[in-house]
């Protein structure tokens, strides 16, 4: 996945393990990414997206399906008479 961010950039300094930097440099040399910055940005964006999905899945797992169904169906029967017939 190539990630090209179009929003304004903020320059930061980070410390990385030398082995990770070597791997990133290899990807840049192989033209998988145009620069170290873009490679690291893409990896970070992908990891953050994965964490968001995980948090959503964890929150959904805590829901009680029968309670959610009851809440969703609450009042539907009584409101049907008020709906126009199509």
C-alpha positions as CSV (number, residue, x, y, z in Angstrom):
1,X,0.0,0.0,0.0
2,X,1.4,3.3,-1.0
3,X,0.2,6.2,1.2
4,X,0.5,9.7,-0.1
5,X,-0.7,12.1,2.5
6,X,-2.0,15.4,1.2
7,X,-2.5,17.3,4.4
8,X,0.1,19.8,5.8
9,X,3.1,18.0,7.3
10,X,4.7,18.4,10.7
11,X,8.3,17.6,11.0
12,X,9.3,15.5,14.1
13,X,12.3,13.7,15.3
14,X,12.1,10.0,16.2
15,X,14.6,7.4,17.3
16,X,14.4,4.1,15.6
17,X,16.2,0.8,15.9
18,X,19.0,0.6,13.3
19,X,17.6,-2.6,11.8
20,X,14.3,-0.8,11.1
21,X,16.1,2.1,9.4
22,X,18.0,-0.4,7.3
23,X,14.8,-2.1,6.2
24,X,13.2,1.3,5.4
25,X,16.3,2.3,3.4
26,X,16.1,-1.0,1.5
27,X,12.4,-0.2,0.6
28,X,13.4,3.3,-0.6
29,X,16.2,1.9,-2.7
30,X,13.8,-0.6,-4.2
31,X,11.5,2.4,-5.0
32,X,8.7,0.9,-2.9
33,X,8.6,4.4,-1.3
34,X,9.9,7.7,-2.5
35,X,11.5,8.5,0.9
36,X,12.1,7.4,4.5
37,X,9.4,9.8,5.6
38,X,6.8,8.4,3.3
39,X,7.6,4.9,4.2
40,X,7.3,5.6,7.9
41,X,4.2,7.6,7.5
42,X,2.5,4.8,5.5
43,X,3.5,2.2,8.2
44,X,2.2,4.5,11.0
45,X,-1.1,5.2,9.1
46,X,-1.6,1.5,8.5
47,X,-0.9,0.6,12.1
48,X,-3.3,3.3,13.4
49,X,-6.0,2.1,11.1
50,X,-5.5,-1.4,12.4
51,X,-5.7,-0.2,16.0
52,X,-9.0,1.7,15.2
53,X,-10.5,-1.5,13.7
54,X,-9.4,-3.5,16.7
55,X,-10.9,-1.0,19.2
56,X,-14.2,-1.1,17.2
57,X,-14.2,-4.9,17.2
58,X,-13.5,-5.0,20.9
59,X,-16.3,-2.5,21.6
60,X,-18.7,-4.5,19.4
61,X,-17.8,-7.7,21.2
62,X,-18.9,-6.2,24.5
63,X,-22.4,-5.5,23.2
64,X,-25.2,-7.8,24.2
65,X,-26.8,-8.8,20.9
66,X,-30.2,-9.5,22.4
67,X,-30.3,-6.2,24.2
68,X,-29.2,-4.3,21.1
69,X,-31.9,-6.1,19.1
70,X,-34.5,-5.2,21.6
71,X,-33.5,-1.6,21.6
72,X,-33.5,-1.5,17.8
73,X,-37.0,-3.0,17.7
74,X,-38.4,-1.0,20.6
75,X,-41.5,0.8,19.5
76,X,-41.5,-0.4,15.9
77,X,-44.8,-2.3,16.4
78,X,-46.6,0.7,17.8
79,X,-45.3,3.1,15.2
80,X,-46.2,1.0,12.2
81,X,-49.8,2.3,12.2
82,X,-48.5,5.9,11.9
83,X,-46.5,5.1,8.8
84,X,-48.0,5.8,5.4
85,X,-48.8,2.8,3.2
86,X,-46.7,2.6,0.0
